[in-house]
Amino acid sequence: MAEKHIGVVSNFFDQVKAAAIKLSGALKIGDTIRFKGGETDFEQIIESMQINRAPIKSAKKGDEIGIKVKEKVHKGYKVFKV
């Protein structure tokens, strides 16, 4: 299955290693996502996500979610569902 573009990083919080992602597609816990931008290109499984600091199990197009990330990302990096 081909990767599907599902969002873009809108912010990164270095102190807590978390990224805010503006979604253009649906996403749920357990999905694998891939970050691409600059020198960065890595995949990770979504173990938890939040909207306004409240835990959620799934998110839809138009939502802005927060997730923990294993590497530093920057605003504008593309997010794909693998």
C-alpha positions as CSV (number, residue, x, y, z in Angstrom):
1,M,0.0,0.0,0.0
2,A,1.3,3.5,-0.9
3,E,1.9,6.1,1.7
4,K,-0.9,8.7,2.1
5,H,-0.2,12.3,3.1
6,I,-2.3,12.9,6.2
7,G,-0.9,16.1,7.7
8,V,1.8,18.6,8.4
9,V,3.7,19.5,11.6
10,S,2.4,22.8,12.9
11,N,4.6,23.0,16.0
12,F,7.3,21.1,17.9
13,F,7.8,21.2,21.7
14,D,11.5,20.2,22.3
15,Q,11.2,20.1,26.1
16,V,8.5,17.3,26.0
17,K,9.5,15.8,22.6
18,A,6.0,16.3,21.2
19,A,4.7,17.5,17.8
20,A,1.4,19.2,16.9
21,I,0.1,17.9,13.6
22,K,-2.7,19.6,11.5
23,L,-4.5,16.6,9.9
24,S,-5.7,16.4,6.4
25,G,-6.8,12.7,6.9
26,A,-8.0,10.4,9.7
27,L,-5.6,8.8,12.2
28,K,-6.0,6.4,15.1
29,I,-3.9,4.8,17.8
30,G,-1.9,1.9,16.4
31,D,-1.4,3.6,13.0
32,T,2.2,3.9,11.7
33,I,3.1,7.3,10.5
34,R,6.2,8.7,8.7
35,F,7.7,12.1,9.1
36,K,9.6,13.7,6.1
37,G,11.3,17.0,5.9
38,G,14.8,18.4,5.8
39,E,17.3,15.7,6.8
40,T,14.5,13.9,8.8
41,D,12.8,10.7,7.5
42,F,11.5,8.2,10.1
43,E,8.5,6.1,11.0
44,Q,6.8,5.5,14.3
45,I,3.6,3.9,15.6
46,I,1.1,6.2,17.3
47,E,0.9,5.0,20.9
48,S,-1.1,8.0,22.2
49,M,-2.4,11.3,21.0
50,Q,-4.2,14.3,22.4
51,I,-6.4,17.2,21.4
52,N,-6.2,20.2,23.8
53,R,-4.3,17.9,26.3
54,A,-7.2,15.4,26.5
55,P,-6.4,11.9,25.4
56,I,-8.1,10.6,22.3
57,K,-8.2,7.3,20.4
58,S,-8.8,8.7,16.9
59,A,-8.8,12.0,15.0
60,K,-10.3,13.2,11.8
61,K,-9.4,15.6,9.0
62,G,-9.2,19.1,10.3
63,D,-8.2,18.2,13.8
64,E,-4.9,19.4,15.3
65,I,-3.4,16.7,17.5
66,G,-0.4,16.3,19.7
67,I,1.8,13.2,19.8
68,K,5.1,12.2,21.4
69,V,7.8,11.8,18.7
70,K,11.1,9.9,18.9
71,E,13.1,12.4,16.9
72,K,13.1,16.2,16.5
73,V,10.8,17.5,13.8
74,H,10.1,21.0,12.5
75,K,7.1,23.1,11.4
76,G,6.2,22.3,7.9
77,Y,7.4,18.7,7.9
78,K,5.0,16.4,6.1
79,V,3.3,13.5,7.8
80,F,2.3,10.3,6.0
81,K,0.2,7.3,7.0
82,V,2.2,4.1,6.1
